Amino acid sequence: MRVNVEKGVFHCHACGAGGSAIQLIQAMENCDREDAEQRAEQICKDAGVAVNRLRTGRYQRPGEGVSSTPGRRYVPPGRRSA
């Protein structure tokens, strides 16, 4: 099994299972997502790692939801800006 701590993912070379740290806890502890998240928070607390628990209910792109000053937009090569 290989665990990439920086990316927060795992991969088992024996069975091909892979996924996030939460999915690893779910598989090892045989629990649902909520219990796995609580277990992960406890593991982080025990290790002295701060946990930021912001939930938006959906994925946010970087900078989304943050007031930013309007600026130049990226235009792919071969396209004109409107």
N, C-alpha and C positions, 0 to 999 in steps of 0.2 A: 504494500500500500504506500502511496505517496501522498503527502499532504503539503500543499503550498500555502503557507501561513500568510504571505503577503496578499495573495488573491482570495484567500478564504475558501479554497476548494480542495477536494480530495479525489483520488482515483485509485481504485483497486485493480492491480494488474491480473489478479487471479480470476476474479469474476466479472470484471468490466464495470463494476458499479462506480459511480462518480456523482459529484454534486457539491453543494455548499456545505459549510460547517454545520448549519442547522440540520440539513438532510443527513449528515453523518451522525449527529447526536440522535436523530429520530431512529435511524437504523440500529444503532448500538443500544439505545435505551428502550426501544420499542414503544415510542410515545408519539403523541400528536405534535403539530408544529408549535402550538402555544407552550406546551410543557418543555419542548426542546429549546425554545427561546429563553424561557426562565432558567433552564439548566445552563445555557450558554452564558447568561448574565451572571449566574452564581460562579461559574468557572472563571469569568473575567474578574469579578470582585475578589475571589480568592487569590488570583494572580496579581492583583493590584492594577488592573487595566481599567481605565474609565470607559463606561459604556454610554454612548449618546443614543437615546431612544426616541428618535423623531419618526413619527408615522404619518404619512400623507395619504396612504391608501392607494397610491399609484406611483410609478416611477417618475422622478423629476430629472430633467436634463440639467447639466451644470449651468448655473445662472438663472434657471427658471424659478420664478417666485421671488427673485431678488431684484429690487429696483436698480436698474442700471441705466446709465445715460445712453441715449441712442447714438449709434456710431455707424461706421461703415460695415456693410454686410459682405460676407464672403460670396463671391461670384465665381463659379467654376470656369475654367478656361474654355473659351469658345462660346460663352453666353454673355449677353449684354444685360446690364442692370436696368431695371425699369424705372 
